[in-house]
Amino acid sequence: MDVQAFAAGLDALFDGDPAQGRPVDPRFEEVAARVTGFTTPAELAVLHSAVGHLPDDEAYLEVGTYKGRSVCGALLDGTERRVVAVENFQEFGMAGAQARQELFDNVEALPSVAPDFRLVDGDCYRVLRDPDAVGSPVGVYFFDGAHTWLAHYLALGVVEHLLADEALVLVDDATWPVVRRATMAYVGRHRGWDVVRAFDAESDHDPRWANGLLLLRFRRPHGAARRIHPDVRAVLAVQRFVVGPAYAAAWKVVPKSELLVRLGKRFYGTRSHRVASR
Ligand SMILES: C[S@@+](CC[C@H](N)C(=O)[O-])C[C@H]1O[C@@H](n2cnc3c(N)ncnc32)[C@H](O)[C@@H]1O
C-alpha cells in the first residue's frame, strides 16, 4: 500500500478544513444514519479512501465491527480485495447471534459487493496470532476494539506480522490519552512505524471525529522477520489469561448489575478516556 499516495488525497475528501469533518461525498452521512454504530461520516470517508488505495494482493482488516458501520463505509463501492472483520460480540451487552445477523444484513444492504468478505467471530488477540489469519498481507488495518492501554499496545503488536511490507494502520479513539499513550509507546519501541496524520476530537464523541482517529504507517525494516515481538508475547499472555477473561466476565454481568455499570462509568469517565478540553 502506497501510504504517501493515500495521505496526499486526504484533504480532498473534505469540504473545507478536514478538522470540521464534512466529507464531500454525502453517502457517508447516509451510512451513519442507516447503520447503528460509533464511527463518524468523516472517519468512514477515510476508511473508504484507504480501501480504494489497496493493491490487488493486499487485504483490509478491521477489529471491532459491532453492527458494521465502519465496514459498510469502507466497502461502500465494493471491492475485489480480501476483507476480514474480527468481532467477538462481547461489549454493550450484545446478544451474539442477533448482532451477527444485524451486521450481515447491513453489509448485504450495501449497493455494491465485496465477494471476499469474511467475519471472524472471536477474540482478536487469539485470532490474529495465527500467521494465516487473513491469508493476504494486510495493507489497511483499522482497530476499533477495546480501549485500554493493554488493548491498544497489543492491537499493534499482534498485527505487525500480518501487515504488508508497507501498510496503513488506523487507530480509533486516539485522542483519548490512554489510547494515544499506548499507541505511541508501541510506535516508539518498535522499528518501522511513524505517524502519518492525526484527526483529533475536540470533545468526547465529537460528531466530526468521534474520539479522534490516528493514522500510522508501517514499513517493514529491510531484512526484518515477520514475527510477533517478544515483549508483545509477554503482554499477550497477561491479556489472554488475566485481563481478557476478567473483561468477558464483566461484560456478561454489566447489563444486569447496577454496581458494575456504575464502576464501568467511573472507569470510562476517568481522564484517560476523555478528550481534554482545549
Ligand atoms: C466501538 S465498537 C466498534 C464500532 C464500529 N467500528 C462502528 O463503526 O460502529 C467496539 C467493538 O469491539 C469489539 N471488541 C472488543 N474487544 C474485542 C476483542 N478482543 N476481539 C474482537 N472484538 C472486540 C466489541 O464487541 C465492540 O463491538
The ligand as an ORCA input file, in Angstrom:
! r2SCAN-3c Opt
* xyz 0 1
  C     -16.664      0.760     19.492
  S     -17.253     -0.768     18.952
  C     -16.909     -0.793     17.236
  C     -17.691      0.226     16.452
  C     -17.692      0.043     14.958
  N     -16.365      0.024     14.380
  C     -18.548      1.118     14.315
  O     -18.138      1.659     13.287
  O     -19.632      1.382     14.823
  C     -16.031     -1.860     19.611
  C     -16.268     -3.318     19.274
  O     -15.081     -4.053     19.543
  C     -15.454     -5.359     19.940
  N     -14.323     -5.950     20.673
  C     -13.834     -5.538     21.874
  N     -12.803     -6.325     22.236
  C     -12.628     -7.211     21.226
  C     -11.712     -8.292     21.024
  N     -10.794     -8.590     21.939
  N     -11.817     -9.025     19.890
  C     -12.761     -8.723     18.967
  N     -13.657     -7.718     19.104
  C     -13.593     -6.981     20.228
  C     -16.696     -5.113     20.799
  O     -17.515     -6.253     20.917
  C     -17.378     -3.950     20.071
  O     -18.378     -4.394     19.199
*
